Amino acid sequence: PVFMMQLCSEARHLEVQIVGDEHGNAVALNGRDCSTQRRFQKIFEEGPPIVAPPEVFREMERSAQRLTKNIGYIGAGTVEYLFNAA
């Protein structure tokens, strides 16, 4: 991911928090913009992310939820996106 971030210099680093259980259920809890970084370490996280239009971010949440279900993920985690509005 670090290499992609260098190539996509205009992209924003957006994250969706997810939780999956042993029954195949998954939920997207919330999202945040983690673009403010120094040496690839987050300085602060901004939530909810306002750079992505609400309908686009809802689809990102749904995609994160589908991914969580499809891989059978159990526990809390984060799905990360590089978002470029252009």
PDB file of N, CA, C and O in Angstrom:
ATOM      1  N   PRO A   1       0.808  -1.214   0.000  1.00  0.00           N
ATOM      2  CA  PRO A   1       0.000   0.000   0.000  1.00  0.00           C
ATOM      3  C   PRO A   1       0.845   1.269   0.000  1.00  0.00           C
ATOM      4  O   PRO A   1       0.435   2.284  -0.565  1.00  0.00           O
ATOM      5  N   VAL A   2       2.012   1.225   0.624  1.00  0.00           N
ATOM      6  CA  VAL A   2       2.862   2.408   0.687  1.00  0.00           C
ATOM      7  C   VAL A   2       3.270   2.830  -0.723  1.00  0.00           C
ATOM      8  O   VAL A   2       3.301   4.024  -1.022  1.00  0.00           O
ATOM      9  N   PHE A   3       3.580   1.876  -1.586  1.00  0.00           N
ATOM     10  CA  PHE A   3       3.994   2.197  -2.950  1.00  0.00           C
ATOM     11  C   PHE A   3       2.843   2.810  -3.740  1.00  0.00           C
ATOM     12  O   PHE A   3       3.048   3.757  -4.499  1.00  0.00           O
ATOM     13  N   MET A   4       1.650   2.283  -3.568  1.00  0.00           N
ATOM     14  CA  MET A   4       0.489   2.828  -4.274  1.00  0.00           C
ATOM     15  C   MET A   4       0.218   4.259  -3.818  1.00  0.00           C
ATOM     16  O   MET A   4      -0.140   5.108  -4.634  1.00  0.00           O
ATOM     17  N   MET A   5       0.383   4.530  -2.546  1.00  0.00           N
ATOM     18  CA  MET A   5       0.149   5.880  -2.042  1.00  0.00           C
ATOM     19  C   MET A   5       1.126   6.871  -2.673  1.00  0.00           C
ATOM     20  O   MET A   5       0.765   8.021  -2.922  1.00  0.00           O
ATOM     21  N   GLN A   6       2.349   6.438  -2.931  1.00  0.00           N
ATOM     22  CA  GLN A   6       3.324   7.316  -3.562  1.00  0.00           C
ATOM     23  C   GLN A   6       2.948   7.572  -5.016  1.00  0.00           C
ATOM     24  O   GLN A   6       3.164   8.672  -5.525  1.00  0.00           O
ATOM     25  N   LEU A   7       2.390   6.575  -5.688  1.00  0.00           N
ATOM     26  CA  LEU A   7       1.998   6.731  -7.094  1.00  0.00           C
ATOM     27  C   LEU A   7       0.720   7.546  -7.244  1.00  0.00           C
ATOM     28  O   LEU A   7       0.538   8.225  -8.254  1.00  0.00           O
ATOM     29  N   CYS A   8      -0.150   7.489  -6.273  1.00  0.00           N
ATOM     30  CA  CYS A   8      -1.448   8.176  -6.320  1.00  0.00           C
ATOM     31  C   CYS A   8      -1.407   9.381  -5.389  1.00  0.00           C
ATOM     32  O   CYS A   8      -2.123   9.419  -4.389  1.00  0.00           O
ATOM     33  N   SER A   9      -0.592  10.341  -5.707  1.00  0.00           N
ATOM     34  CA  SER A   9      -0.326  11.449  -4.792  1.00  0.00           C
ATOM     35  C   SER A   9      -1.548  12.310  -4.498  1.00  0.00           C
ATOM     36  O   SER A   9      -1.596  12.959  -3.453  1.00  0.00           O
ATOM     37  N   GLU A  10      -2.528  12.335  -5.380  1.00  0.00           N
ATOM     38  CA  GLU A  10      -3.732  13.146  -5.158  1.00  0.00           C
ATOM     39  C   GLU A  10      -4.833  12.378  -4.441  1.00  0.00           C
ATOM     40  O   GLU A  10      -5.851  12.962  -4.069  1.00  0.00           O
ATOM     41  N   ALA A  11      -4.645  11.092  -4.245  1.00  0.00           N
ATOM     42  CA  ALA A  11      -5.683  10.266  -3.628  1.00  0.00           C
ATOM     43  C   ALA A  11      -5.731  10.487  -2.123  1.00  0.00           C
ATOM     44  O   ALA A  11      -4.731  10.826  -1.490  1.00  0.00           O
ATOM     45  N   ARG A  12      -6.927  10.285  -1.567  1.00  0.00           N
ATOM     46  CA  ARG A  12      -7.134  10.366  -0.128  1.00  0.00           C
ATOM     47  C   ARG A  12      -7.176   8.958   0.449  1.00  0.00           C
ATOM     48  O   ARG A  12      -7.641   8.030  -0.211  1.00  0.00           O
ATOM     49  N   HIS A  13      -6.700   8.797   1.657  1.00  0.00           N
ATOM     50  CA  HIS A  13      -6.657   7.507   2.340  1.00  0.00           C
ATOM     51  C   HIS A  13      -7.906   7.410   3.229  1.00  0.00           C
ATOM     52  O   HIS A  13      -7.956   7.992   4.312  1.00  0.00           O
ATOM     53  N   LEU A  14      -8.912   6.664   2.751  1.00  0.00           N
ATOM     54  CA  LEU A  14     -10.157   6.500   3.485  1.00  0.00           C
ATOM     55  C   LEU A  14     -10.235   5.084   4.045  1.00  0.00           C
ATOM     56  O   LEU A  14      -9.772   4.130   3.421  1.00  0.00           O
ATOM     57  N   GLU A  15     -10.823   4.962   5.222  1.00  0.00           N
ATOM     58  CA  GLU A  15     -10.954   3.660   5.866  1.00  0.00           C
ATOM     59  C   GLU A  15     -12.392   3.434   6.303  1.00  0.00           C
ATOM     60  O   GLU A  15     -13.114   4.370   6.648  1.00  0.00           O
ATOM     61  N   VAL A  16     -12.791   2.160   6.279  1.00  0.00           N
ATOM     62  CA  VAL A  16     -14.090   1.735   6.794  1.00  0.00           C
ATOM     63  C   VAL A  16     -13.824   0.687   7.866  1.00  0.00           C
ATOM     64  O   VAL A  16     -13.141  -0.305   7.611  1.00  0.00           O
ATOM     65  N   GLN A  17     -14.360   0.902   9.063  1.00  0.00           N
ATOM     66  CA  GLN A  17     -14.226  -0.082  10.132  1.00  0.00           C
ATOM     67  C   GLN A  17     -15.331  -1.123   9.969  1.00  0.00           C
ATOM     68  O   GLN A  17     -16.486  -0.788   9.705  1.00  0.00           O
ATOM     69  N   ILE A  18     -14.953  -2.397  10.134  1.00  0.00           N
ATOM     70  CA  ILE A  18     -15.903  -3.485   9.968  1.00  0.00           C
ATOM     71  C   ILE A  18     -15.796  -4.460  11.144  1.00  0.00           C
ATOM     72  O   ILE A  18     -14.790  -4.511  11.852  1.00  0.00           O
ATOM     73  N   VAL A  19     -16.870  -5.230  11.323  1.00  0.00           N
ATOM     74  CA  VAL A  19     -16.874  -6.319  12.297  1.00  0.00           C
ATOM     75  C   VAL A  19     -17.578  -7.503  11.644  1.00  0.00           C
ATOM     76  O   VAL A  19     -18.666  -7.364  11.086  1.00  0.00           O
ATOM     77  N   GLY A  20     -16.939  -8.673  11.723  1.00  0.00           N
ATOM     78  CA  GLY A  20     -17.536  -9.902  11.209  1.00  0.00           C
ATOM     79  C   GLY A  20     -17.632 -10.936  12.321  1.00  0.00           C
ATOM     80  O   GLY A  20     -16.832 -10.922  13.256  1.00  0.00           O
ATOM     81  N   ASP A  21     -18.612 -11.836  12.221  1.00  0.00           N
ATOM     82  CA  ASP A  21     -18.739 -12.871  13.250  1.00  0.00           C
ATOM     83  C   ASP A  21     -18.681 -14.265  12.643  1.00  0.00           C
ATOM     84  O   ASP A  21     -18.627 -14.424  11.424  1.00  0.00           O
ATOM     85  N   GLU A  22     -18.692 -15.273  13.511  1.00  0.00           N
ATOM     86  CA  GLU A  22     -18.553 -16.664  13.076  1.00  0.00           C
ATOM     87  C   GLU A  22     -19.789 -17.193  12.350  1.00  0.00           C
ATOM     88  O   GLU A  22     -19.764 -18.309  11.830  1.00  0.00           O
ATOM     89  N   HIS A  23     -20.863 -16.415  12.309  1.00  0.00           N
ATOM     90  CA  HIS A  23     -22.082 -16.825  11.609  1.00  0.00           C
ATOM     91  C   HIS A  23     -22.166 -16.252  10.195  1.00  0.00           C
ATOM     92  O   HIS A  23     -23.168 -16.445   9.506  1.00  0.00           O
ATOM     93  N   GLY A  24     -21.131 -15.557   9.766  1.00  0.00           N
ATOM     94  CA  GLY A  24     -21.112 -14.983   8.432  1.00  0.00           C
ATOM     95  C   GLY A  24     -21.729 -13.600   8.346  1.00  0.00           C
ATOM     96  O   GLY A  24     -21.919 -13.077   7.248  1.00  0.00           O
ATOM     97  N   ASN A  25     -22.044 -13.003   9.478  1.00  0.00           N
ATOM     98  CA  ASN A  25     -22.587 -11.646   9.489  1.00  0.00           C
ATOM     99  C   ASN A  25     -21.447 -10.635   9.469  1.00  0.00           C
ATOM    100  O   ASN A  25     -20.352 -10.900   9.965  1.00  0.00           O
ATOM    101  N   ALA A  26     -21.722  -9.489   8.894  1.00  0.00           N
ATOM    102  CA  ALA A  26     -20.726  -8.412   8.864  1.00  0.00           C
ATOM    103  C   ALA A  26     -21.451  -7.079   8.882  1.00  0.00           C
ATOM    104  O   ALA A  26     -22.541  -6.934   8.330  1.00  0.00           O
ATOM    105  N   VAL A  27     -20.826  -6.119   9.525  1.00  0.00           N
ATOM    106  CA  VAL A  27     -21.392  -4.773   9.579  1.00  0.00           C
ATOM    107  C   VAL A  27     -20.255  -3.762   9.409  1.00  0.00           C
ATOM    108  O   VAL A  27     -19.152  -3.939   9.927  1.00  0.00           O
ATOM    109  N   ALA A  28     -20.564  -2.696   8.665  1.00  0.00           N
ATOM    110  CA  ALA A  28     -19.638  -1.567   8.536  1.00  0.00           C
ATOM    111  C   ALA A  28     -20.040  -0.551   9.601  1.00  0.00           C
ATOM    112  O   ALA A  28     -21.176  -0.078   9.621  1.00  0.00           O
ATOM    113  N   LEU A  29     -19.108  -0.222  10.478  1.00  0.00           N
ATOM    114  CA  LEU A  29     -19.440   0.637  11.613  1.00  0.00           C
ATOM    115  C   LEU A  29     -19.367   2.125  11.284  1.00  0.00           C
ATOM    116  O   LEU A  29     -20.307   2.872  11.557  1.00  0.00           O
ATOM    117  N   ASN A  30     -18.274   2.546  10.708  1.00  0.00           N
ATOM    118  CA  ASN A  30     -18.106   3.957  10.361  1.00  0.00           C
ATOM    119  C   ASN A  30     -16.887   4.096   9.464  1.00  0.00           C
ATOM    120  O   ASN A  30     -16.223   3.115   9.131  1.00  0.00           O
ATOM    121  N   GLY A  31     -16.612   5.319   9.085  1.00  0.00           N
ATOM    122  CA  GLY A  31     -15.463   5.560   8.226  1.00  0.00           C
ATOM    123  C   GLY A  31     -14.704   6.782   8.671  1.00  0.00           C
ATOM    124  O   GLY A  31     -15.165   7.567   9.499  1.00  0.00           O
ATOM    125  N   ARG A  32     -13.510   6.924   8.091  1.00  0.00           N
ATOM    126  CA  ARG A  32     -12.683   8.068   8.442  1.00  0.00           C
ATOM    127  C   ARG A  32     -11.691   8.353   7.315  1.00  0.00           C
ATOM    128  O   ARG A  32     -11.361   7.488   6.503  1.00  0.00           O
ATOM    129  N   ASP A  33     -11.239   9.584   7.303  1.00  0.00           N
ATOM    130  CA  ASP A  33     -10.216  10.037   6.364  1.00  0.00           C
ATOM    131  C   ASP A  33      -8.898  10.074   7.128  1.00  0.00           C
ATOM    132  O   ASP A  33      -8.752  10.822   8.095  1.00  0.00           O
ATOM    133  N   CYS A  34      -7.953   9.273   6.693  1.00  0.00           N
ATOM    134  CA  CYS A  34      -6.646   9.156   7.370  1.00  0.00           C
ATOM    135  C   CYS A  34      -5.530   9.688   6.487  1.00  0.00           C
ATOM    136  O   CYS A  34      -4.411   9.177   6.517  1.00  0.00           O
ATOM    137  N   SER A  35      -5.830  10.705   5.709  1.00  0.00           N
ATOM    138  CA  SER A  35      -4.877  11.203   4.716  1.00  0.00           C
ATOM    139  C   SER A  35      -3.739  12.011   5.305  1.00  0.00           C
ATOM    140  O   SER A  35      -2.679  12.108   4.687  1.00  0.00           O
ATOM    141  N   THR A  36      -3.920  12.592   6.474  1.00  0.00           N
ATOM    142  CA  THR A  36      -2.868  13.399   7.067  1.00  0.00           C
ATOM    143  C   THR A  36      -1.864  12.467   7.723  1.00  0.00           C
ATOM    144  O   THR A  36      -2.099  11.932   8.806  1.00  0.00           O
ATOM    145  N   GLN A  37      -0.740  12.286   7.039  1.00  0.00           N
ATOM    146  CA  GLN A  37       0.273  11.344   7.494  1.00  0.00           C
ATOM    147  C   GLN A  37       1.660  11.965   7.415  1.00  0.00           C
ATOM    148  O   GLN A  37       1.912  12.907   6.663  1.00  0.00           O
ATOM    149  N   ARG A  38       2.526  11.407   8.207  1.00  0.00           N
ATOM    150  CA  ARG A  38       3.942  11.777   8.169  1.00  0.00           C
ATOM    151  C   ARG A  38       4.733  10.486   8.202  1.00  0.00           C
ATOM    152  O   ARG A  38       4.589   9.686   9.127  1.00  0.00           O
ATOM    153  N   ARG A  39       5.564  10.282   7.203  1.00  0.00           N
ATOM    154  CA  ARG A  39       6.341   9.042   7.079  1.00  0.00           C
ATOM    155  C   ARG A  39       5.429   7.813   7.125  1.00  0.00           C
ATOM    156  O   ARG A  39       5.757   6.803   7.747  1.00  0.00           O
ATOM    157  N   PHE A  40       4.300   7.917   6.467  1.00  0.00           N
ATOM    158  CA  PHE A  40       3.322   6.836   6.339  1.00  0.00           C
ATOM    159  C   PHE A  40       2.686   6.440   7.670  1.00  0.00           C
ATOM    160  O   PHE A  40       2.153   5.337   7.798  1.00  0.00           O
ATOM    161  N   GLN A  41       2.739   7.315   8.643  1.00  0.00           N
ATOM    162  CA  GLN A  41       2.055   7.106   9.917  1.00  0.00           C
ATOM    163  C   GLN A  41       0.950   8.155  10.026  1.00  0.00           C
ATOM    164  O   GLN A  41       1.172   9.337   9.765  1.00  0.00           O
ATOM    165  N   LYS A  42      -0.244   7.705  10.416  1.00  0.00           N
ATOM    166  CA  LYS A  42      -1.363   8.628  10.554  1.00  0.00           C
ATOM    167  C   LYS A  42      -1.082   9.630  11.664  1.00  0.00           C
ATOM    168  O   LYS A  42      -0.668   9.257  12.763  1.00  0.00           O
ATOM    169  N   ILE A  43      -1.309  10.894  11.369  1.00  0.00           N
ATOM    170  CA  ILE A  43      -1.178  11.936  12.389  1.00  0.00           C
ATOM    171  C   ILE A  43      -2.515  12.109  13.096  1.00  0.00           C
ATOM    172  O   ILE A  43      -2.570  12.164  14.324  1.00  0.00           O
ATOM    173  N   PHE A  44      -3.584  12.194  12.326  1.00  0.00           N
ATOM    174  CA  PHE A  44      -4.918  12.194  12.906  1.00  0.00           C
ATOM    175  C   PHE A  44      -5.903  11.621  11.900  1.00  0.00           C
ATOM    176  O   PHE A  44      -5.628  11.551  10.702  1.00  0.00           O
ATOM    177  N   GLU A  45      -7.051  11.215  12.412  1.00  0.00           N
ATOM    178  CA  GLU A  45      -8.117  10.631  11.598  1.00  0.00           C
ATOM    179  C   GLU A  45      -9.334  11.530  11.698  1.00  0.00           C
ATOM    180  O   GLU A  45      -9.690  12.004  12.777  1.00  0.00           O
ATOM    181  N   GLU A  46      -9.963  11.757  10.559  1.00  0.00           N
ATOM    182  CA  GLU A  46     -11.096  12.657  10.486  1.00  0.00           C
ATOM    183  C   GLU A  46     -12.346  11.858  10.121  1.00  0.00           C
ATOM    184  O   GLU A  46     -12.362  11.179   9.095  1.00  0.00           O
ATOM    185  N   GLY A  47     -13.363  11.927  10.924  1.00  0.00           N
ATOM    186  CA  GLY A  47     -14.561  11.166  10.613  1.00  0.00           C
ATOM    187  C   GLY A  47     -15.810  11.985  10.884  1.00  0.00           C
ATOM    188  O   GLY A  47     -15.834  12.783  11.821  1.00  0.00           O
ATOM    189  N   PRO A  48     -16.828  11.806  10.091  1.00  0.00           N
ATOM    190  CA  PRO A  48     -16.838  10.970   8.894  1.00  0.00           C
ATOM    191  C   PRO A  48     -16.083  11.651   7.759  1.00  0.00           C
ATOM    192  O   PRO A  48     -15.907  12.869   7.762  1.00  0.00           O
ATOM    193  N   PRO A  49     -15.638  10.854   6.789  1.00  0.00           N
ATOM    194  CA  PRO A  49     -14.910  11.464   5.667  1.00  0.00           C
ATOM    195  C   PRO A  49     -15.851  12.303   4.806  1.00  0.00           C
ATOM    196  O   PRO A  49     -16.922  11.843   4.409  1.00  0.00           O
ATOM    197  N   ILE A  50     -15.444  13.521   4.527  1.00  0.00           N
ATOM    198  CA  ILE A  50     -16.312  14.407   3.744  1.00  0.00           C
ATOM    199  C   ILE A  50     -15.826  14.575   2.308  1.00  0.00           C
ATOM    200  O   ILE A  50     -16.512  15.198   1.497  1.00  0.00           O
ATOM    201  N   VAL A  51     -14.663  14.034   1.983  1.00  0.00           N
ATOM    202  CA  VAL A  51     -14.109  14.186   0.642  1.00  0.00           C
ATOM    203  C   VAL A  51     -14.879  13.343  -0.373  1.00  0.00           C
ATOM    204  O   VAL A  51     -14.995  13.730  -1.536  1.00  0.00           O
ATOM    205  N   ALA A  52     -15.402  12.204   0.053  1.00  0.00           N
ATOM    206  CA  ALA A  52     -16.189  11.339  -0.837  1.00  0.00           C
ATOM    207  C   ALA A  52     -17.662  11.709  -0.704  1.00  0.00           C
ATOM    208  O   ALA A  52     -18.150  11.890   0.412  1.00  0.00           O
ATOM    209  N   PRO A  53     -18.380  11.826  -1.822  1.00  0.00           N
ATOM    210  CA  PRO A  53     -19.820  12.072  -1.731  1.00  0.00           C
ATOM    211  C   PRO A  53     -20.500  10.964  -0.916  1.00  0.00           C
ATOM    212  O   PRO A  53     -20.066   9.813  -0.960  1.00  0.00           O
ATOM    213  N   PRO A  54     -21.550  11.298  -0.182  1.00  0.00           N
ATOM    214  CA  PRO A  54     -22.201  10.308   0.678  1.00  0.00           C
ATOM    215  C   PRO A  54     -22.589   9.014  -0.032  1.00  0.00           C
ATOM    216  O   PRO A  54     -22.426   7.936   0.538  1.00  0.00           O
ATOM    217  N   GLU A  55     -23.092   9.092  -1.247  1.00  0.00           N
ATOM    218  CA  GLU A  55     -23.502   7.868  -1.953  1.00  0.00           C
ATOM    219  C   GLU A  55     -22.289   7.014  -2.330  1.00  0.00           C
ATOM    220  O   GLU A  55     -22.376   5.786  -2.350  1.00  0.00           O
ATOM    221  N   VAL A  56     -21.168   7.659  -2.626  1.00  0.00           N
ATOM    222  CA  VAL A  56     -19.937   6.920  -2.936  1.00  0.00           C
ATOM    223  C   VAL A  56     -19.414   6.243  -1.672  1.00  0.00           C
ATOM    224  O   VAL A  56     -19.003   5.083  -1.709  1.00  0.00           O
ATOM    225  N   PHE A  57     -19.429   6.963  -0.563  1.00  0.00           N
ATOM    226  CA  PHE A  57     -18.921   6.354   0.661  1.00  0.00           C
ATOM    227  C   PHE A  57     -19.830   5.223   1.142  1.00  0.00           C
ATOM    228  O   PHE A  57     -19.343   4.234   1.689  1.00  0.00           O
ATOM    229  N   ARG A  58     -21.134   5.356   0.945  1.00  0.00           N
ATOM    230  CA  ARG A  58     -22.037   4.251   1.301  1.00  0.00           C
ATOM    231  C   ARG A  58     -21.699   3.000   0.498  1.00  0.00           C
ATOM    232  O   ARG A  58     -21.741   1.892   1.031  1.00  0.00           O
ATOM    233  N   GLU A  59     -21.364   3.169  -0.782  1.00  0.00           N
ATOM    234  CA  GLU A  59     -20.969   2.012  -1.592  1.00  0.00           C
ATOM    235  C   GLU A  59     -19.643   1.439  -1.105  1.00  0.00           C
ATOM    236  O   GLU A  59     -19.453   0.224  -1.144  1.00  0.00           O
ATOM    237  N   MET A  60     -18.732   2.276  -0.653  1.00  0.00           N
ATOM    238  CA  MET A  60     -17.484   1.789  -0.083  1.00  0.00           C
ATOM    239  C   MET A  60     -17.772   0.960   1.173  1.00  0.00           C
ATOM    240  O   MET A  60     -17.151  -0.082   1.383  1.00  0.00           O
ATOM    241  N   GLU A  61     -18.706   1.415   2.000  1.00  0.00           N
ATOM    242  CA  GLU A  61     -19.085   0.660   3.192  1.00  0.00           C
ATOM    243  C   GLU A  61     -19.713  -0.679   2.813  1.00  0.00           C
ATOM    244  O   GLU A  61     -19.393  -1.708   3.409  1.00  0.00           O
ATOM    245  N   ARG A  62     -20.603  -0.668   1.825  1.00  0.00           N
ATOM    246  CA  ARG A  62     -21.232  -1.923   1.374  1.00  0.00           C
ATOM    247  C   ARG A  62     -20.189  -2.881   0.800  1.00  0.00           C
ATOM    248  O   ARG A  62     -20.261  -4.088   1.031  1.00  0.00           O
ATOM    249  N   SER A  63     -19.229  -2.352   0.060  1.00  0.00           N
ATOM    250  CA  SER A  63     -18.163  -3.193  -0.494  1.00  0.00           C
ATOM    251  C   SER A  63     -17.305  -3.792   0.618  1.00  0.00           C
ATOM    252  O   SER A  63     -16.924  -4.961   0.549  1.00  0.00           O
ATOM    253  N   ALA A  64     -17.005  -3.004   1.631  1.00  0.00           N
ATOM    254  CA  ALA A  64     -16.228  -3.502   2.773  1.00  0.00           C
ATOM    255  C   ALA A  64     -17.003  -4.607   3.497  1.00  0.00           C
ATOM    256  O   ALA A  64     -16.426  -5.604   3.930  1.00  0.00           O
ATOM    257  N   GLN A  65     -18.292  -4.415   3.617  1.00  0.00           N
ATOM    258  CA  GLN A  65     -19.141  -5.419   4.262  1.00  0.00           C
ATOM    259  C   GLN A  65     -19.167  -6.717   3.448  1.00  0.00           C
ATOM    260  O   GLN A  65     -19.061  -7.806   4.012  1.00  0.00           O
ATOM    261  N   ARG A  66     -19.308  -6.601   2.127  1.00  0.00           N
ATOM    262  CA  ARG A  66     -19.287  -7.797   1.261  1.00  0.00           C
ATOM    263  C   ARG A  66     -17.956  -8.517   1.345  1.00  0.00           C
ATOM    264  O   ARG A  66     -17.916  -9.745   1.424  1.00  0.00           O
ATOM    265  N   LEU A  67     -16.864  -7.763   1.328  1.00  0.00           N
ATOM    266  CA  LEU A  67     -15.538  -8.364   1.441  1.00  0.00           C
ATOM    267  C   LEU A  67     -15.412  -9.140   2.747  1.00  0.00           C
ATOM    268  O   LEU A  67     -14.920 -10.268   2.763  1.00  0.00           O
ATOM    269  N   THR A  68     -15.854  -8.534   3.829  1.00  0.00           N
ATOM    270  CA  THR A  68     -15.791  -9.175   5.145  1.00  0.00           C
ATOM    271  C   THR A  68     -16.549 -10.494   5.148  1.00  0.00           C
ATOM    272  O   THR A  68     -16.060 -11.493   5.676  1.00  0.00           O
ATOM    273  N   LYS A  69     -17.737 -10.500   4.565  1.00  0.00           N
ATOM    274  CA  LYS A  69     -18.540 -11.726   4.487  1.00  0.00           C
ATOM    275  C   LYS A  69     -17.882 -12.762   3.581  1.00  0.00           C
ATOM    276  O   LYS A  69     -17.796 -13.938   3.937  1.00  0.00           O
ATOM    277  N   ASN A  70     -17.417 -12.328   2.412  1.00  0.00           N
ATOM    278  CA  ASN A  70     -16.879 -13.265   1.420  1.00  0.00           C
ATOM    279  C   ASN A  70     -15.622 -13.982   1.885  1.00  0.00           C
ATOM    280  O   ASN A  70     -15.394 -15.130   1.505  1.00  0.00           O
ATOM    281  N   ILE A  71     -14.806 -13.333   2.695  1.00  0.00           N
ATOM    282  CA  ILE A  71     -13.588 -13.996   3.157  1.00  0.00           C
ATOM    283  C   ILE A  71     -13.785 -14.677   4.510  1.00  0.00           C
ATOM    284  O   ILE A  71     -12.871 -15.327   5.019  1.00  0.00           O
ATOM    285  N   GLY A  72     -14.976 -14.528   5.093  1.00  0.00           N
ATOM    286  CA  GLY A  72     -15.257 -15.171   6.373  1.00  0.00           C
ATOM    287  C   GLY A  72     -14.503 -14.551   7.529  1.00  0.00           C
ATOM    288  O   GLY A  72     -14.118 -15.240   8.474  1.00  0.00           O
ATOM    289  N   TYR A  73     -14.295 -13.254   7.452  1.00  0.00           N
ATOM    290  CA  TYR A  73     -13.521 -12.554   8.480  1.00  0.00           C
ATOM    291  C   TYR A  73     -14.285 -12.545   9.803  1.00  0.00           C
ATOM    292  O   TYR A  73     -15.486 -12.274   9.835  1.00  0.00           O
ATOM    293  N   ILE A  74     -13.583 -12.841  10.883  1.00  0.00           N
ATOM    294  CA  ILE A  74     -14.170 -12.815  12.229  1.00  0.00           C
ATOM    295  C   ILE A  74     -13.375 -11.826  13.072  1.00  0.00           C
ATOM    296  O   ILE A  74     -12.158 -11.951  13.205  1.00  0.00           O
ATOM    297  N   GLY A  75     -14.066 -10.849  13.637  1.00  0.00           N
ATOM    298  CA  GLY A  75     -13.429  -9.847  14.483  1.00  0.00           C
ATOM    299  C   GLY A  75     -13.595  -8.452  13.904  1.00  0.00           C
ATOM    300  O   GLY A  75     -14.305  -8.246  12.920  1.00  0.00           O
ATOM    301  N   ALA A  76     -12.927  -7.507  14.537  1.00  0.00           N
ATOM    302  CA  ALA A  76     -12.956  -6.117  14.082  1.00  0.00           C
ATOM    303  C   ALA A  76     -11.769  -5.871  13.161  1.00  0.00           C
ATOM    304  O   ALA A  76     -10.690  -6.429  13.360  1.00  0.00           O
ATOM    305  N   GLY A  77     -11.977  -5.039  12.160  1.00  0.00           N
ATOM    306  CA  GLY A  77     -10.901  -4.748  11.221  1.00  0.00           C
ATOM    307  C   GLY A  77     -11.167  -3.468  10.456  1.00  0.00           C
ATOM    308  O   GLY A  77     -12.135  -2.753  10.716  1.00  0.00           O
ATOM    309  N   THR A  78     -10.299  -3.203   9.523  1.00  0.00           N
ATOM    310  CA  THR A  78     -10.392  -1.994   8.708  1.00  0.00           C
ATOM    311  C   THR A  78     -10.158  -2.355   7.249  1.00  0.00           C
ATOM    312  O   THR A  78      -9.228  -3.090   6.919  1.00  0.00           O
ATOM    313  N   VAL A  79     -11.016  -1.825   6.381  1.00  0.00           N
ATOM    314  CA  VAL A  79     -10.811  -1.922   4.932  1.00  0.00           C
ATOM    315  C   VAL A  79     -10.363  -0.534   4.485  1.00  0.00           C
ATOM    316  O   VAL A  79     -11.021   0.469   4.760  1.00  0.00           O
ATOM    317  N   GLU A  80      -9.231  -0.500   3.793  1.00  0.00           N
ATOM    318  CA  GLU A  80      -8.649   0.786   3.413  1.00  0.00           C
ATOM    319  C   GLU A  80      -8.795   1.017   1.910  1.00  0.00           C
ATOM    320  O   GLU A  80      -8.682   0.093   1.106  1.00  0.00           O
ATOM    321  N   TYR A  81      -9.045   2.260   1.561  1.00  0.00           N
ATOM    322  CA  TYR A  81      -9.218   2.666   0.168  1.00  0.00           C
ATOM    323  C   TYR A  81      -8.311   3.849  -0.150  1.00  0.00           C
ATOM    324  O   TYR A  81      -8.026   4.678   0.714  1.00  0.00           O
ATOM    325  N   LEU A  82      -7.866   3.912  -1.391  1.00  0.00           N
ATOM    326  CA  LEU A  82      -7.288   5.142  -1.924  1.00  0.00           C
ATOM    327  C   LEU A  82      -8.367   5.742  -2.805  1.00  0.00           C
ATOM    328  O   LEU A  82      -8.755   5.145  -3.810  1.00  0.00           O
ATOM    329  N   PHE A  83      -8.852   6.914  -2.439  1.00  0.00           N
ATOM    330  CA  PHE A  83      -9.963   7.557  -3.129  1.00  0.00           C
ATOM    331  C   PHE A  83      -9.473   8.782  -3.869  1.00  0.00           C
ATOM    332  O   PHE A  83      -8.842   9.665  -3.289  1.00  0.00           O
ATOM    333  N   ASN A  84      -9.775   8.826  -5.169  1.00  0.00           N
ATOM    334  CA  ASN A  84      -9.433   9.982  -5.983  1.00  0.00           C
ATOM    335  C   ASN A  84     -10.707  10.454  -6.645  1.00  0.00           C
ATOM    336  O   ASN A  84     -11.289   9.743  -7.464  1.00  0.00           O
ATOM    337  N   ALA A  85     -11.136  11.634  -6.299  1.00  0.00           N
ATOM    338  CA  ALA A  85     -12.406  12.167  -6.811  1.00  0.00           C
ATOM    339  C   ALA A  85     -12.347  12.523  -8.290  1.00  0.00           C
ATOM    340  O   ALA A  85     -13.392  12.674  -8.924  1.00  0.00           O
ATOM    341  N   ALA A  86     -11.164  12.659  -8.846  1.00  0.00           N
ATOM    342  CA  ALA A  86     -11.026  13.088 -10.252  1.00  0.00           C
ATOM    343  C   ALA A  86     -11.446  12.026 -11.230  1.00  0.00           C
ATOM    344  O   ALA A  86     -11.385  12.243 -12.440  1.00  0.00           O
TER     345      ALA A  86
END
